[in-house]
Amino acid sequence: QVQLVESGGGLVQAGGSLRLSCAASGRTLSTQAMGWFRQAPGQEHEFVGGISWSSGNTYYADSMKGRIAISRDRRKNTVYLQMNNLRPEDTAAYYCGEDRRGWGPHNTSADEYDDWGQGTQVAVSS
């Protein structure tokens, strides 16, 4: 099992930027897919984007394209979510997850993930 710890959330004005981090420990990442999801109060987990740890290929939700970038640092065993031009509707708890099956279309479903971090809160004021 891998332990995931998110950080970098906070309060930002609309139009601002944040970079979230997801640090993995307990096992070196290799073939996994890492995904970012968010959950607003009373709503389901929403896929934000994902990255193949081995290839670095990324996939973003249509609603986020053009505003986010996901990257990984192999030496630090860390995944990043850069978010720009934030909107009030981006307010949510953001979670990273590990999908041990690796990269594929299933990465957009929260049910496919094996391990999760505790989340980091993002609040965007208008």
Rosetta blueprint (number, residue, H / E / L):
1 Q L
2 V L
3 Q E
4 L E
5 V E
6 E E
7 S E
8 G L
9 G L
10 G E
11 L E
12 V E
13 Q E
14 A L
15 G L
16 G L
17 S L
18 L E
19 R E
20 L E
21 S E
22 C E
23 A E
24 A E
25 S E
26 G L
27 R L
28 T L
29 L L
30 S L
31 T L
32 Q L
33 A E
34 M E
35 G E
36 W E
37 F E
38 R E
39 Q E
40 A L
41 P L
42 G L
43 Q L
44 E L
45 H L
46 E E
47 F E
48 V E
49 G E
50 G E
51 I E
52 S E
53 W L
54 S L
55 S L
56 G L
57 N L
58 T E
59 Y E
60 Y E
61 A L
62 D L
63 S L
64 M L
65 K L
66 G L
67 R L
68 I E
69 A E
70 I E
71 S E
72 R E
73 D E
74 R L
75 R L
76 K L
77 N L
78 T E
79 V E
80 Y E
81 L E
82 Q E
83 M E
84 N L
85 N L
86 L L
87 R L
88 P H
89 E H
90 D H
91 T L
92 A E
93 A E
94 Y E
95 Y E
96 C E
97 G E
98 E E
99 D E
100 R L
101 R L
102 G L
103 W L
104 G L
105 P H
106 H H
107 N H
108 T H
109 S L
110 A H
111 D H
112 E H
113 Y L
114 D L
115 D E
116 W E
117 G L
118 Q L
119 G L
120 T E
121 Q E
122 V E
123 A E
124 V E
125 S E
126 S L
